[in-house]
Amino acid sequence: MEERRSGDRRSTDRRASGSMPTSPRPAGDNESSSIRVSVEKIDSLINQVGELVITQAMLAQLTAGLDPAVFEKINQALSQLEHNTRELQESVMSIRMLPISFIFNRFPRVVRDTASKLGKKVELILQGEHTELDKGVIEKLTDPLTHIIRNSVDHGIEMPAERLAAGKPEHGTVRLSAFHQGGRIVVEINDDGKGLAREKILAKAREQGMTVSDDMPDSEVWQLIFMPGFSTAEVVTDLSGRGVGMDVVRRNISAIGGRIDIESLAGHGTRITIRLPLTLAILDGMIVAAGTVHYVIPLTYIIESLQPKVDDIRSMRGSQRTVIRVRGEYLTLLSLHRLLNLEGEPPAPWEAIVLILEAEGRKFALLVDDLIGQQQVVIKSLEQNFRRIDGITGATIMGDGSVALILDVDALPRLASHGELVNESCE
């Protein structure tokens, strides 16, 4: 296995802590201008900044009923406070940031060992190693990324003779890169192997009793490999699997607010894209209402919002599935009210708001009672007894002191039972 890093070359020179004493360093030296701070102290500071964000939201809500002249002056001050708070938050968050090389550096050996055991020749290319990510995200990204890298070498890259017969160089290439995009970190794993076997995946899906069709778009076919227990490998090895399937990989990525997508072309290779939040502490979300409860939907899942017309909603014949037509495209329509079994009757779809969401490579429509507005929220972990509530990934405190639940958007389609969770009157 060969390894190549694009970008800078890093010195491997290291000094032992017990080396000969040296003369005092100048005041401007880098080492004299830095101090060690425990992670606990940093986390405490982050929590305090989070409380400041909540207090700011409370102040904004309290001023809503003031005299317009007074409100205008206070609103200007609140806008400045919001700006200062965001800058403070970004500064504090940067303290917890680590270069992604913290985990990238282990993969040359992973690729080398895996390729050696399989008798393959694989070159690993690392890019964007200095891209910074929250320490908590990095720690939880290690296992999923290791599994994907092993999969690329084990199931993606062909044997040297097979590659030569296909007109490829005998050395396969796995490219691991990281970069910023739209306020998130993107990690891509590209290989120039044989690509995913569409027909094998569909055959395996039918074998497991899944409802699939030959005219399914590739994006939906690739998502099938994330189903529990799904594998097209004829021979199980101890290299890429190790008891962890791609369903666990997706679950772990979703647990840190990330998304994973796959693109593949037969004979040319596969690209796996992981989109991650910069931090696990604060997110930008859309506040929605369902019944008497407020919920938060991360903005990264939202494509658009609209108020549907009666003629745009259809019930599928022979099933309980309901769809909505959006610019000629039919999307499954789910009701948040019914998904979470809330008390009372939800409004008719044409009297409510529909959010068009994309999760796990699929678009769907979610019916909510009302849109409250966009807001930056502080993520609070749920108590131990509530961590496994289906469809809920966390909570936050609103400006009025009430608690809003953060939705696990990836889990919502799985909560639906054949799409029957829409107001029956739409038929």
C-alpha positions in Angstrom: 0.0 0.0 0.0 1.2 3.4 -0.9 0.2 6.6 0.9 0.3 10.1 -0.5 -0.8 13.3 1.2 -1.8 16.3 -1.0 -0.8 19.6 0.5 2.0 20.2 2.9 4.7 17.8 4.1 4.9 17.5 7.8 8.1 17.1 9.8 8.3 13.9 11.8 11.0 15.3 14.2 9.9 15.0 17.8 11.6 16.1 21.0 11.5 14.0 24.1 10.2 15.7 27.2 13.3 14.6 29.1 15.8 16.2 26.8 18.7 18.4 27.8 17.7 21.7 29.4 17.5 24.7 27.1 17.8 28.4 27.7 14.6 30.4 28.4 12.5 31.1 25.3 11.8 34.6 24.1 8.5 36.1 25.2 7.1 35.8 21.7 7.7 32.1 21.4 4.6 30.0 20.5 5.1 27.7 23.5 5.2 30.5 26.0 2.0 32.0 24.6 -0.1 28.8 25.1 -1.5 27.0 28.1 -3.1 23.6 28.7 -6.8 23.7 29.5 -8.9 20.6 30.5 -11.8 19.6 28.3 -14.1 19.8 31.3 -13.4 23.5 31.6 -13.9 24.1 27.9 -17.2 22.2 28.1 -18.3 24.3 31.1 -17.6 27.5 29.1 -19.5 26.2 26.1 -22.5 25.4 28.4 -22.4 29.0 29.8 -22.4 30.4 26.2 -25.3 28.1 25.5 -27.2 29.6 28.5 -26.4 33.1 27.1 -28.0 32.1 23.8 -31.1 31.0 25.7 -31.2 34.2 27.8 -30.9 36.3 24.6 -34.0 34.4 23.2 -35.9 35.1 26.4 -35.1 38.8 26.2 -36.3 39.0 22.6 -39.6 37.3 23.5 -40.2 39.6 26.5 -39.8 42.8 24.4 -42.3 41.7 21.8 -45.2 43.4 23.6 -43.5 46.8 24.3 -44.4 50.2 22.9 -43.1 50.4 19.3 -40.8 53.3 20.0 -39.2 51.6 23.0 -39.2 48.2 21.2 -37.2 49.7 18.3 -34.4 50.9 20.6 -34.3 47.6 22.5 -34.4 45.6 19.3 -31.3 47.4 18.1 -29.5 46.5 21.3 -30.7 42.9 21.0 -29.4 42.6 17.5 -26.0 43.8 18.7 -26.2 41.3 21.5 -27.0 38.5 19.1 -24.0 39.4 16.9 -21.7 39.5 20.0 -23.1 36.2 21.3 -22.5 34.5 18.0 -18.9 35.8 17.8 -18.3 34.6 21.4 -19.9 31.2 20.6 -17.6 30.8 17.5 -14.5 31.7 19.5 -15.3 29.3 22.3 -16.2 26.5 19.9 -12.9 27.0 18.2 -11.1 25.9 21.4 -12.6 22.4 21.1 -11.7 22.1 17.4 -9.1 19.5 16.4 -7.7 18.8 12.9 -9.3 15.8 11.3 -5.7 14.4 10.9 -6.3 13.2 14.4 -8.2 10.3 12.9 -7.0 10.5 9.3 -3.5 9.5 10.4 -4.6 6.0 11.4 -5.9 5.1 8.0 -2.7 4.5 6.1 -2.0 1.5 8.3 -5.7 0.3 8.1 -5.5 0.4 4.3 -2.0 -1.2 4.2 -3.0 -4.1 6.5 -6.3 -4.7 4.8 -4.8 -4.6 1.3 -1.9 -6.9 2.4 -4.3 -9.6 3.7 -6.4 -9.5 0.6 -3.4 -9.5 -1.8 -4.4 -6.2 -3.3 -2.4 -3.1 -4.2 -4.0 0.1 -2.9 -2.9 3.7 -2.7 -4.4 6.0 -0.1 -4.6 9.7 -0.8 -5.4 12.1 2.1 -6.7 15.6 1.5 -7.8 18.4 3.8 -6.1 16.9 6.9 -6.0 20.2 8.6 -9.8 20.8 8.4 -10.9 21.3 12.0 -13.9 19.6 13.6 -15.3 19.5 17.1 -13.5 17.0 19.4 -16.8 15.2 20.2 -17.6 14.8 16.5 -14.1 13.4 15.7 -14.3 10.9 18.5 -17.6 9.5 17.2 -16.6 9.6 13.6 -13.6 7.2 14.0 -15.5 3.8 14.0 -17.8 4.6 11.1 -15.0 5.9 9.0 -12.8 2.9 9.7 -15.6 0.6 8.6 -16.1 2.5 5.3 -12.4 2.6 4.5 -12.1 -1.2 5.1 -15.2 -1.7 2.9 -13.7 0.3 0.1 -10.6 -1.8 0.1 -12.3 -5.2 0.7 -15.4 -4.9 -1.5 -14.6 -1.9 -3.8 -11.1 -2.3 -5.1 -10.6 -5.2 -7.4 -7.7 -7.7 -7.4 -4.7 -6.6 -9.5 -5.3 -9.1 -12.3 -9.0 -8.1 -12.5 -8.0 -4.4 -12.7 -5.5 -5.0 -15.4 -8.1 -7.0 -17.4 -10.5 -4.0 -17.1 -7.8 -1.6 -18.4 -7.1 -0.1 -15.0 -3.8 0.3 -13.3 -3.1 -2.6 -10.9 -3.0 -0.2 -8.0 -6.4 0.8 -6.8 -6.9 4.3 -5.3 -8.9 5.3 -2.2 -9.1 9.1 -1.7 -10.1 10.4 1.7 -10.8 14.1 1.9 -12.4 16.7 4.2 -13.5 20.3 3.5 -15.9 23.0 4.6 -19.2 23.4 2.8 -22.2 25.5 3.8 -21.4 25.7 7.5 -20.8 22.0 7.7 -17.8 19.6 7.4 -17.9 17.2 4.4 -15.9 14.0 4.5 -15.6 12.1 1.2 -14.4 8.6 0.6 -13.8 7.9 -3.1 -12.5 4.7 -4.6 -11.8 3.7 -8.3 -13.1 0.2 -7.8 -15.8 -1.8 -9.4 -18.7 0.2 -8.0 -21.9 -1.1 -6.4 -23.7 -4.0 -8.0 -27.2 -2.7 -8.6 -28.7 -6.0 -9.6 -27.2 -7.9 -6.7 -28.5 -5.3 -4.3 -32.0 -5.5 -5.7 -31.9 -9.3 -5.7 -30.8 -9.3 -2.0 -33.5 -6.9 -1.2 -36.2 -9.1 -2.7 -34.7 -12.1 -0.9 -35.1 -10.2 2.4 -38.8 -9.4 1.6 -38.3 -5.7 0.7 -40.5 -4.1 -1.8 -38.3 -2.9 -4.7 -38.6 -2.4 -8.4 -36.2 -2.5 -11.3 -36.9 1.1 -12.3 -36.0 2.5 -8.9 -33.5 5.4 -9.2 -29.9 4.5 -8.3 -30.0 6.8 -5.3 -32.8 4.7 -3.7 -31.1 1.4 -4.6 -27.8 2.5 -2.9 -29.8 3.4 0.3 -30.8 -0.2 0.6 -27.3 -1.2 1.8 -28.1 0.8 5.0 -30.9 -1.6 5.9 -30.2 -3.8 9.0 -28.4 -7.0 8.2 -28.1 -6.1 4.5 -25.0 -7.5 2.6 -24.4 -8.8 -0.9 -21.1 -10.3 0.0 -21.0 -14.0 -0.9 -18.1 -14.7 1.4 -18.1 -12.9 4.8 -14.6 -11.7 5.8 -13.3 -10.5 9.2 -11.8 -7.4 7.6 -14.6 -5.0 6.7 -17.5 -6.4 8.7 -16.2 -7.1 12.2 -19.8 -7.3 13.4 -20.7 -3.8 12.3 -23.0 -3.3 9.3 -23.6 -0.2 7.2 -26.9 0.3 9.1 -24.8 0.9 12.2 -22.6 3.3 10.3 -25.6 5.3 9.3 -27.0 5.2 12.8 -23.8 6.5 14.3 -23.5 9.2 11.7 -27.1 10.3 12.4 -26.4 10.3 16.1 -24.0 13.2 15.7 -26.3 15.1 13.4 -24.7 14.0 10.2 -25.9 12.6 6.9 -24.4 9.9 4.7 -25.0 9.6 0.9 -23.7 7.2 -1.8 -23.0 7.7 -5.5 -21.6 4.8 -7.5 -20.9 4.0 -11.2 -20.4 0.4 -12.3 -16.8 -0.2 -13.3 -15.6 3.2 -12.1 -16.0 3.3 -8.4 -18.0 4.6 -5.4 -18.1 7.9 -3.6 -19.5 8.1 0.0 -20.2 11.6 1.3 -20.6 12.3 5.0 -21.9 15.7 6.0 -21.3 16.7 9.6 -22.1 19.6 12.0 -19.2 21.7 13.2 -20.3 21.2 16.7 -22.6 19.1 18.8 -23.6 21.9 21.1 -25.6 24.4 19.1 -27.6 24.1 15.8 -29.7 26.3 13.6 -33.2 25.0 13.4 -36.8 25.7 12.3 -39.3 25.7 15.2 -42.6 24.0 14.3 -45.8 23.3 16.2 -47.7 20.1 16.3 -50.6 20.0 18.8 -49.5 22.0 21.8 -45.9 21.1 21.6 -43.0 22.8 19.8 -40.3 20.8 17.9 -37.0 21.7 16.3 -36.1 20.6 12.8 -32.4 21.1 11.8 -32.2 23.5 8.9 -29.9 21.1 7.0 -32.8 18.8 6.3 -35.2 21.4 5.1 -35.6 22.1 1.3 -38.6 24.4 1.4 -42.0 25.0 3.1 -45.4 25.6 1.6 -49.1 25.6 2.2 -50.7 22.8 0.1 -53.8 23.0 -2.0 -56.6 20.4 -1.8 -56.0 19.3 -5.4 -52.3 18.6 -4.6 -53.0 15.8 -2.1 -53.8 12.3 -3.2 -54.4 8.9 -1.5 -52.8 6.0 -3.3 -55.2 3.3 -4.4 -54.8 0.0 -2.7 -52.7 1.4 0.2 -52.9 3.8 3.1 -50.1 5.9 1.5 -50.8 9.6 0.9 -48.8 11.8 -1.4 -48.5 15.4 -2.2 -47.7 16.9 -5.6 -44.9 19.5 -5.6 -44.1 20.9 -9.0 -45.0 17.7 -10.8 -43.2 15.4 -8.3 -45.2 13.2 -5.9 -43.8 12.9 -2.4 -44.9 10.7 0.5 -46.9 13.0 3.0 -46.5 12.3 6.7 -48.1 14.0 9.6 -45.9 14.9 12.6 -49.0 15.0 14.7 -49.8 11.3 13.9 -46.2 10.1 13.8 -45.7 11.0 17.4 -49.2 9.9 18.5 -50.1 13.4 19.8 -53.5 14.0 21.5 -56.3 15.6 19.5 -57.0 15.7 15.8 -54.5 17.5 13.5 -55.8 20.1 11.1 -56.7 19.1 7.5 -53.5 19.1 5.3 -54.6 22.1 3.3 -55.1 24.1 6.5 -51.6 23.3 7.8 -48.0 23.8 6.7 -45.9 21.2 4.7 -42.1 21.0 5.0 -40.2 19.3 2.2 -37.4 17.4 3.8 -34.5 15.2 2.6 -33.2 12.5 4.8 -31.0 9.5 3.9 -31.1 10.3 0.2 -34.9 10.5 0.0 -37.3 13.4 -0.1 -40.6 13.4 1.7 -43.2 15.9 3.0 -44.0 16.5 6.6 -47.2 18.1 7.8 -47.0 20.4 10.8 -49.6 22.6 12.4 -47.6 25.8 12.2 -44.2 27.3 11.6 -42.9 29.4 14.5 -39.7 30.6 13.0 -36.0 30.0 12.5 -33.8 30.0 15.6 -30.4 29.0 16.9 -30.9 26.5 19.7 -28.7 24.9 22.4 -28.8 21.1 22.2 -29.5 19.5 25.6 -29.2 15.7 26.0 -32.3 13.9 27.1 -32.3 12.1 30.5 -31.3 8.5 30.5 -34.9 7.3 30.5 -35.8 9.2 27.4 -32.8 8.8 25.1 -34.4 6.2 22.9 -37.6 7.9 22.0 -38.2 7.2 18.4 -38.1 10.3 16.3 -36.5 12.5 19.0 -32.8 13.1 19.2 -32.5 15.8 21.9 -34.2 18.9 23.4 -33.7 22.6 23.9 -35.0 25.4 26.1 -37.0 28.1 24.3 -37.1 31.8 25.0 -40.2 31.4 27.2 -38.6 28.7 29.3 -40.5 25.9 27.7 -38.8 22.7 26.3 -38.9 21.9 22.6 -37.9 18.5 21.3 -35.3 18.2 18.5 -36.6 15.8 15.8 -34.6 12.9 14.4 -35.5 13.6 10.8 -33.8 10.4 9.5 -36.1 8.3 11.7 -39.4 9.9 10.7 -40.1 7.8 7.6 -39.3 4.7 9.5 -42.0 5.6 12.1 -44.6 5.7 9.4 -46.7 2.6 8.8 -47.2 2.6 5.0 -47.9 6.3 5.1 -51.2 6.0 7.0 -50.3 8.8 9.3 -52.1 11.6 7.4 -55.5 13.1 8.2 -58.0 10.7 6.7 -60.2 13.5 5.4 -57.7 14.1 2.6 -59.2 11.2 0.7 
